[in-house]
Amino acid sequence: ELYRTALVTVVASAAEGYGLPVVEALRAGSPVIATTGGALGEIAPGIVDHVDDDSADIAGEIGAAIRTLLVDPRHRSLVRAKVRGFVAPTWDDCVAHLATVIRRAVQRGSGC
């Protein structure tokens, strides 16, 4: 319920794994601002507003991203439209992708 009613979800981490909070927020329809720490930069590029976790002014950059989302109706509408189009990968998707990567490696003779 919190994600569904949030104006924005901020996920700031320096060493995040998969980033389940990002996926949960997107699935609930919340715009997300996330750092690039760990794997967060890989989740939903083009949908999530990413902030470089190595930035000297990370708090300022996160604040600016929040401000833009809250005060710019055009930007907010674009972000919300992208979020509505988000489809989270399933375990079946992940297994199929891994199988494809393994098949390509074997075909190239690079082994496992």
Backbone bond lengths (Angstrom), bond angles and torsions (degrees), N, CA, C in turn:
res aa  C-N    CA-C-N  psi(-1)  N-CA   C-N-CA  omega(-1)  CA-C   N-CA-C  phi
1 E - - - 1.446 - - 1.530 110.26 -
2 L 1.335 115.82 -37.55 1.467 118.77 179.84 1.526 111.29 -63.63
3 Y 1.323 117.14 -45.31 1.465 119.68 177.94 1.535 110.24 -61.95
4 R 1.327 116.74 -43.18 1.458 120.95 -175.59 1.524 112.00 -62.77
5 T 1.321 117.90 -32.93 1.463 121.12 -177.15 1.534 113.40 -101.11
6 A 1.318 117.39 -1.75 1.466 121.03 -178.09 1.523 111.40 -69.82
7 L 1.324 116.66 140.71 1.463 120.56 172.74 1.518 109.80 -71.39
8 V 1.333 116.35 -33.47 1.459 123.10 178.20 1.524 107.85 -161.76
9 T 1.320 115.51 148.36 1.457 121.50 174.18 1.520 107.32 -113.71
10 V 1.332 116.72 129.52 1.462 121.43 178.53 1.524 107.79 -110.37
11 V 1.333 115.72 125.67 1.459 121.78 177.48 1.522 106.52 -121.03
12 A 1.328 115.53 103.29 1.464 121.13 -177.44 1.523 109.00 -113.36
13 S 1.322 115.83 117.20 1.456 121.04 -178.94 1.523 109.10 -150.79
14 A 1.324 115.38 147.85 1.462 119.88 178.12 1.527 111.68 -94.21
15 A 1.330 117.16 -19.01 1.464 119.28 -175.34 1.518 111.37 -147.89
16 E 1.317 116.53 50.85 1.463 121.65 -177.76 1.519 110.42 -75.30
17 G 1.315 115.43 146.10 1.458 120.57 174.13 1.507 109.43 -80.24
18 Y 1.312 117.39 -121.73 1.463 121.22 -176.26 1.525 112.59 -63.41
19 G 1.304 118.99 -37.67 1.460 120.36 179.81 1.511 113.37 91.43
20 L 1.319 116.18 44.56 1.456 121.18 -178.82 1.528 113.47 -54.54
21 P 1.351 120.03 -36.95 1.461 118.36 177.64 1.535 113.11 -59.38
22 V 1.314 117.34 -33.02 1.470 120.64 177.94 1.527 109.83 -65.27
23 V 1.312 116.31 -47.41 1.463 120.88 -179.19 1.526 110.45 -64.94
24 E 1.330 116.94 -42.87 1.468 120.04 178.92 1.529 110.87 -60.95
25 A 1.318 116.48 -44.61 1.468 120.09 -179.79 1.528 110.85 -63.18
26 L 1.327 117.27 -45.66 1.462 120.69 179.98 1.528 111.19 -62.53
27 R 1.323 116.78 -43.03 1.474 120.01 179.66 1.516 111.58 -62.69
28 A 1.346 116.49 -28.92 1.469 120.64 179.13 1.521 111.69 -85.99
29 G 1.352 117.13 -5.79 1.459 120.78 177.25 1.514 115.66 95.51
30 S 1.327 117.33 9.96 1.461 120.34 -179.56 1.524 111.46 -88.22
31 P 1.328 117.61 132.21 1.465 119.41 170.40 1.533 108.94 -61.69
32 V 1.324 116.39 148.46 1.458 120.75 -176.34 1.523 110.72 -127.99
33 I 1.330 113.93 135.82 1.464 122.02 168.68 1.519 104.89 -116.03
34 A 1.320 116.92 123.24 1.465 120.82 -177.16 1.521 110.04 -134.66
35 T 1.307 114.65 152.03 1.458 119.29 172.95 1.528 108.07 -76.71
36 T 1.313 116.22 172.65 1.462 121.17 178.74 1.521 111.01 -94.48
37 G 1.341 117.95 7.69 1.462 122.17 -177.53 1.514 112.97 -59.68
38 G 1.313 115.87 136.55 1.456 120.84 179.80 1.512 110.52 61.06
39 A 1.324 115.95 -128.41 1.467 121.24 -178.15 1.524 112.99 -93.64
40 L 1.331 118.62 1.71 1.464 120.26 -175.62 1.524 113.17 -59.72
41 G 1.325 117.11 -33.46 1.457 119.99 -179.62 1.517 113.60 -67.36
42 E 1.338 115.96 -15.66 1.465 120.87 -178.46 1.524 112.86 -91.65
43 I 1.332 116.28 -10.79 1.458 119.40 -175.59 1.521 110.20 -89.48
44 A 1.295 115.76 119.56 1.467 123.98 174.06 1.526 113.97 52.95
45 P 1.349 117.84 51.37 1.464 118.10 176.13 1.523 109.78 -60.31
46 G 1.305 115.05 140.01 1.453 119.99 -177.40 1.519 112.98 89.50
47 I 1.320 116.59 -15.20 1.464 121.40 176.67 1.523 109.69 -109.63
48 V 1.321 115.91 -45.65 1.468 121.95 178.98 1.528 108.89 -86.43
49 D 1.328 116.55 137.21 1.466 120.38 171.58 1.523 107.05 -81.30
50 H 1.329 116.87 111.48 1.456 120.98 -178.52 1.524 111.27 -96.64
51 V 1.326 115.57 140.47 1.461 123.85 177.01 1.522 107.05 -119.58
52 D 1.320 117.01 130.87 1.465 122.11 -178.58 1.521 110.28 -62.04
53 D 1.329 116.27 120.86 1.463 119.69 -177.82 1.528 112.56 -71.99
54 D 1.322 118.26 -9.50 1.466 121.79 176.59 1.533 112.02 -92.46
55 S 1.311 117.39 1.05 1.461 121.35 -177.54 1.526 111.25 -61.85
56 A 1.320 115.90 140.43 1.468 120.77 177.05 1.526 110.89 -68.44
57 D 1.327 117.35 -24.63 1.472 121.95 -179.52 1.521 109.82 -122.92
58 I 1.323 116.49 54.93 1.460 120.21 -175.93 1.525 111.81 -60.86
59 A 1.333 116.92 -40.44 1.475 119.41 179.13 1.525 110.64 -62.85
60 G 1.321 116.86 -41.17 1.461 120.56 178.14 1.516 112.15 -64.65
61 E 1.330 116.81 -39.80 1.459 120.45 179.80 1.526 111.82 -69.11
62 I 1.330 116.47 -39.43 1.463 119.56 176.08 1.526 109.15 -64.48
63 G 1.331 116.07 -43.75 1.467 120.46 178.09 1.516 111.98 -59.80
64 A 1.327 117.05 -42.06 1.468 120.78 179.03 1.525 110.77 -64.84
65 A 1.336 117.18 -39.56 1.466 120.72 178.93 1.531 110.80 -65.24
66 I 1.336 116.07 -40.98 1.470 120.18 177.31 1.530 109.62 -63.74
67 R 1.313 115.73 -47.36 1.465 120.90 -178.85 1.533 110.76 -57.71
68 T 1.322 117.04 -47.53 1.473 120.92 179.79 1.521 110.55 -58.45
69 L 1.323 116.65 -44.19 1.459 120.70 -179.76 1.525 111.63 -63.44
70 L 1.315 116.35 -37.95 1.462 119.95 -175.87 1.526 114.01 -81.64
71 V 1.331 117.65 -31.98 1.473 118.73 -174.08 1.521 114.65 -104.22
72 D 1.318 118.12 -11.65 1.462 120.92 -178.38 1.533 109.56 -107.62
73 P 1.334 117.53 97.73 1.467 120.01 -175.99 1.534 113.61 -60.24
74 R 1.317 117.14 -33.85 1.472 120.08 179.16 1.524 110.51 -65.54
75 H 1.347 116.28 -47.44 1.466 121.08 178.03 1.529 110.03 -60.83
76 R 1.334 117.03 -45.11 1.461 121.71 -179.08 1.532 110.44 -59.95
77 S 1.326 117.47 -42.49 1.463 120.77 179.13 1.527 111.53 -63.99
78 L 1.329 116.49 -42.42 1.469 120.46 178.29 1.523 111.10 -62.52
79 V 1.331 115.88 -44.84 1.469 120.24 -179.57 1.525 110.04 -63.86
80 R 1.318 116.90 -46.00 1.477 120.16 -179.53 1.537 111.13 -61.58
81 A 1.331 117.73 -37.67 1.468 120.73 177.41 1.525 110.54 -64.12
82 K 1.334 117.07 -41.63 1.471 120.43 177.66 1.520 110.93 -64.05
83 V 1.335 116.26 -42.51 1.464 120.70 -179.62 1.528 110.31 -62.08
84 R 1.324 117.19 -40.95 1.471 120.25 178.41 1.528 111.23 -60.26
85 G 1.322 117.04 -29.57 1.461 120.37 -179.49 1.520 114.56 -86.05
86 F 1.330 117.42 -1.13 1.465 120.84 -177.85 1.523 110.94 -69.67
87 V 1.315 115.60 130.98 1.463 122.00 173.84 1.522 106.69 -123.86
88 A 1.312 115.25 115.50 1.473 120.10 -178.78 1.518 110.09 -70.33
89 P 1.329 116.59 139.08 1.467 118.89 176.20 1.531 110.05 -67.63
90 T 1.304 116.14 144.14 1.467 121.36 177.36 1.524 108.69 -96.52
91 W 1.339 115.79 170.80 1.469 118.58 175.63 1.521 109.72 -62.16
92 D 1.333 117.14 -36.35 1.468 119.95 178.22 1.530 110.65 -61.42
93 D 1.347 116.78 -39.52 1.468 120.80 176.94 1.528 110.15 -61.11
94 C 1.322 115.78 -44.57 1.468 120.61 -178.34 1.524 111.14 -64.28
95 V 1.335 116.92 -42.87 1.461 121.11 179.54 1.524 109.97 -64.48
96 A 1.331 117.25 -42.83 1.467 120.66 179.39 1.525 110.45 -62.63
97 H 1.333 117.02 -41.75 1.465 120.22 178.72 1.525 110.43 -64.55
98 L 1.329 117.60 -45.03 1.460 120.90 179.13 1.528 110.71 -61.04
99 A 1.328 117.03 -41.99 1.471 120.42 178.69 1.518 110.65 -61.44
100 T 1.322 117.45 -39.87 1.468 121.49 178.20 1.527 110.52 -63.48
101 V 1.316 117.03 -44.43 1.467 121.07 179.47 1.528 110.08 -62.17
102 I 1.312 117.51 -43.44 1.474 120.92 -179.70 1.528 110.40 -65.41
103 R 1.351 116.77 -44.08 1.482 118.81 178.60 1.519 111.68 -59.73
104 R 1.331 117.11 -42.79 1.463 120.24 179.76 1.527 110.96 -63.89
105 A 1.316 116.79 -40.68 1.461 120.40 179.50 1.512 111.13 -63.55
106 V 1.337 116.51 -42.38 1.460 121.36 179.66 1.521 110.04 -66.25
107 Q 1.333 117.34 -41.66 1.465 121.26 -179.68 1.530 111.03 -63.09
108 R 1.322 116.66 -34.20 1.462 120.67 178.96 1.526 111.98 -79.61
109 G 1.333 115.58 -8.92 1.451 119.48 179.12 1.522 113.30 80.35
110 S 1.330 116.28 16.39 1.474 118.06 -178.73 1.516 111.66 -83.44
111 G 1.332 118.24 -6.66 1.457 121.14 177.44 1.502 112.66 65.37
112 C 1.297 115.21 -170.61 1.465 120.74 -178.20 1.497 111.62 -118.55
